[in-house]
Structure formats: structure tokens, C-alpha cells
Amino acid sequence: MIPIRLFGDPVLRTPAAPVVDFDKELRNLVRDLTDTMQDAPGVGLAAPQLGVSLRVFTYWVDDVLGHVVNPDLDLSKEEQDGDEGCLSLPGLTFECRRAQRVVA
């Protein structure tokens, strides 16, 4: 498990770069993201949270484990409210409004 960067770390406030090399390093990053997310435990983790400023994230939603590289997101106009947590803000949750559906 790789340590998760916490709120205040500059990498979390820097726009992530697109992935251009789909190679062994990317496969290793996805594995590290997945292992760290599952060990935390969490339902999502982005590469910057491991100190890597690339557009990659892993997720665990509805019993589906996956990852997305260079996502473009299409957010529904319908929204939902609910508690949201973040592994970079351990122990904290906040009431948030977010899209009801997202297509990557």
C-alpha cells in the first residue's frame, strides 16, 4: 500500500496531465491505485492521491472494480444530495450535491 496524500499536499491542487504512455508503468500505477484503495478501504482513488499527477483513477461501484484513464465525463442534469468522503480527508464526510449519473 502506498501512503495516500492528504489535504494540503500541492499535488492534489495541481491539474493532472493526460496519460500518453500506455506501458508497464501505467499498469503498475493502476495496480498500486487498486491495492491502496482496497486497503484503505475506499470506493475510488485518483493517481494524484498517490502523488502521481496523471489523469487516472480506480473505482469500486456496485461490486464492479475498474479504472479509467484520461476520462471525459458526461454529467446528468439530475442531481442528488448525500454524504461524501475522501481518502485524502480521512474521517471527514460532507453533505454534497452531485450528478445523479455520470458517463465516462
C-alpha positions, 0 to 999 in steps of 0.5 A: 500500500502506498501512503495516500496524500492528504489535504494540503499536499500541492499535488492534489491542487495541481491539474493532472496531465493526460496519460500518453504512455500506455506501458508497464508503468501505467499498469503498475500505477493502476495496480498500486491505485487498486491495492491502496484503495482496497486497503484503505478501504475506499470506493475510488482513488485518483493517481494524484492521491498517490502523488502521481499527477496523471489523469487516472483513477480506480473505482469500486461501484456496485461490486464492479472494480475498474479504472479509467484513464484520461476520462471525459465525463458526461454529467446528468442534469439530475442531481442528488444530495448525500454524504461524501468522503475522501481518502485524502480527508480521512474521517471527514464526510460532507453533505454534497450535491452531485450528478445523479449519473455520470458517463465516462 
